[in-house]
């Protein structure tokens, strides 16, 4: 009996469902907004209101109401949908779902980009923090990976000493 009362075709139930639909706001995510719209359209149909050309409410009117309720973040979406002829609920829902998917895809790529960026940033930081054993002041450091015969610091030091001796001779 309670279920019958809620789904009755009484004018007050029909009015209540229409008012709830009109009061619907896009607060959360786009997915939640689409879900809320579908839920409210189901409630409207459950109280006996027909949406469509032979029905009680024109489908284009409901579609325009849905578009007008979209969030300010989707101004471009709203403009595109408002400029279409023969706007239907299914067109609006399909477009919003596509927009929702685009948002998810862009968020995933943004997250991937951030991970790559952070990883590269961390690698460069660790590279900069590494301290290498190196030869200094003309002396070979045995902890280095090269041999004493390949040591550039020794060769540089020997060549500087040779230049100094040659300069003194002249």
Secondary structure per residue as TSV (DSSP state, phi and psi in degrees):
chain	resnum	aa	ss	phi	psi
A	1	X	-	360.0	-40.2
A	2	X	H	-64.6	-42.4
A	3	X	H	-63.0	-38.9
A	4	X	H	-65.3	-36.7
A	5	X	H	-64.1	-43.5
A	6	X	H	-67.9	-36.0
A	7	X	T	-97.0	13.7
A	8	X	-	-70.4	158.8
A	9	X	-	-88.5	15.6
A	10	X	-	-60.7	144.8
A	11	X	H	-58.4	-36.6
A	12	X	H	-67.3	-36.9
A	13	X	H	-68.3	-41.1
A	14	X	H	-62.2	-44.7
A	15	X	H	-63.5	-40.6
A	16	X	H	-62.4	-42.7
A	17	X	H	-67.1	-39.8
A	18	X	H	-64.8	-43.7
A	19	X	H	-64.6	-38.8
A	20	X	H	-62.6	-40.8
A	21	X	H	-64.2	-42.8
A	22	X	H	-67.2	-28.7
A	23	X	H	-83.2	-8.4
A	24	X	-	-58.9	134.7
A	25	X	-	-126.3	149.1
A	26	X	-	-88.2	95.9
A	27	X	-	-104.0	-52.1
A	28	X	S	-88.1	-141.5
A	29	X	-	-75.8	167.0
A	30	X	H	-64.6	-37.1
A	31	X	H	-60.3	-43.9
A	32	X	H	-66.1	-37.9
A	33	X	H	-62.5	-45.7
A	34	X	H	-62.2	-43.3
A	35	X	H	-61.6	-43.8
A	36	X	H	-62.5	-41.2
A	37	X	H	-60.9	-49.1
A	38	X	H	-62.6	-38.7
A	39	X	H	-64.1	-44.0
A	40	X	H	-68.9	-37.4
A	41	X	H	-64.3	-38.3
A	42	X	H	-62.7	-41.0
A	43	X	H	-64.4	-40.6
A	44	X	H	-61.6	-44.0
A	45	X	H	-67.4	-32.4
A	46	X	H	-69.3	-21.6
A	47	X	T	-96.6	11.5
A	48	X	T	92.4	9.8
A	49	X	-	-87.1	124.9
A	50	X	-	-92.2	130.0
A	51	X	B	-106.1	126.3
A	52	X	S	144.9	-178.3
A	53	X	T	-68.0	-40.6
A	54	X	T	-87.8	3.2
A	55	X	S	-89.0	-166.0
A	56	X	S	-80.1	-34.4
A	57	X	B	-126.0	136.9
A	58	X	-	-67.8	138.7
A	59	X	H	-64.3	-36.4
A	60	X	H	-64.0	-32.9
A	61	X	H	-66.1	-46.1
A	62	X	H	-62.7	-41.3
A	63	X	H	-62.1	-42.4
A	64	X	H	-66.4	-35.6
A	65	X	H	-64.2	-42.7
A	66	X	H	-60.8	-45.1
A	67	X	H	-62.0	-42.2
A	68	X	H	-67.3	-23.5
A	69	X	T	-86.3	-6.5
A	70	X	S	-64.7	151.8
A	71	X	-	-62.1	154.1
A	72	X	G	-63.3	-20.5
A	73	X	G	-67.6	-17.2
A	74	X	G	-112.6	43.2
A	75	X	H	-61.8	-43.5
A	76	X	H	-62.1	-41.6
A	77	X	H	-61.6	-43.7
A	78	X	H	-60.9	-44.8
A	79	X	H	-64.4	-41.9
A	80	X	H	-62.1	-45.9
A	81	X	H	-68.2	-37.4
A	82	X	H	-68.3	-25.3
A	83	X	T	-84.0	-6.5
A	84	X	S	-81.0	144.8
A	85	X	S	-83.9	156.7
A	86	X	S	49.0	56.6
A	87	X	-	-70.1	127.7
A	88	X	-	-121.3	163.2
A	89	X	H	-62.3	-42.9
A	90	X	H	-64.4	-37.2
A	91	X	H	-63.8	-43.9
A	92	X	H	-64.0	-47.7
A	93	X	H	-62.9	-44.1
A	94	X	H	-59.8	-43.5
A	95	X	H	-66.3	-41.8
A	96	X	H	-65.4	-39.4
A	97	X	H	-65.0	-39.2
A	98	X	H	-63.2	-43.4
A	99	X	H	-62.5	-39.6
A	100	X	H	-62.9	-43.8
A	101	X	H	-64.4	-40.2
A	102	X	H	-61.1	-39.7
A	103	X	H	-64.8	-43.4
A	104	X	H	-63.2	-45.3
A	105	X	H	-61.8	-42.9
A	106	X	H	-68.8	-34.5
A	107	X	H	-66.0	-40.8
A	108	X	H	-63.2	-42.7
A	109	X	H	-68.7	-34.8
A	110	X	H	-64.5	-42.5
A	111	X	H	-64.3	-43.2
A	112	X	H	-62.0	-42.6
A	113	X	H	-62.1	-41.1
A	114	X	H	-64.8	-40.7
A	115	X	H	-62.8	-45.9
A	116	X	H	-62.4	-45.2
A	117	X	H	-61.5	-47.1
A	118	X	H	-64.2	-38.9
A	119	X	H	-63.9	-45.5
A	120	X	H	-65.0	-39.7
A	121	X	H	-62.7	-42.1
A	122	X	H	-67.3	-37.1
A	123	X	H	-64.2	-43.7
A	124	X	H	-67.5	-33.6
A	125	X	H	-66.7	-42.0
A	126	X	H	-68.9	-33.8
A	127	X	H	-63.8	-41.3
A	128	X	H	-69.9	-28.2
A	129	X	H	-83.4	-17.8
A	130	X	-	-64.8	138.4
A	131	X	-	-112.2	125.8
A	132	X	-	-99.7	146.1
A	133	X	-	-74.8	127.9
A	134	X	-	-143.4	161.2
A	135	X	-	-84.0	138.6
A	136	X	B	-139.0	159.2
A	137	X	T	51.8	37.9
A	138	X	T	74.2	10.3
A	139	X	B	-112.7	139.6
A	140	X	-	-82.1	135.8
A	141	X	-	-100.9	116.9
A	142	X	T	-65.2	-14.7
A	143	X	T	-78.9	-8.7
A	144	X	S	-75.0	168.0
A	145	X	S	-83.8	-13.8
A	146	X	S	-98.5	160.6
A	147	X	-	-83.1	168.7
A	148	X	G	-65.3	-32.5
A	149	X	G	-70.9	-23.0
A	150	X	G	-96.3	1.6
A	151	X	-	-68.7	118.7
A	152	X	H	-71.6	-33.9
A	153	X	H	-64.0	-41.2
A	154	X	H	-66.0	-43.5
A	155	X	H	-63.6	-40.1
A	156	X	H	-64.3	-42.2
A	157	X	H	-65.6	-42.1
A	158	X	H	-65.3	-39.9
A	159	X	H	-69.2	-34.6
A	160	X	H	-67.9	-39.0
A	161	X	H	-65.2	-39.9
A	162	X	H	-63.7	-40.4
A	163	X	H	-66.1	-40.0
A	164	X	H	-64.1	-42.8
A	165	X	H	-64.9	-42.3
A	166	X	H	-64.7	-36.2
A	167	X	H	-68.9	-35.1
A	168	X	H	-70.6	-34.7
A	169	X	H	-67.5	-37.7
A	170	X	-	-77.2	360.0
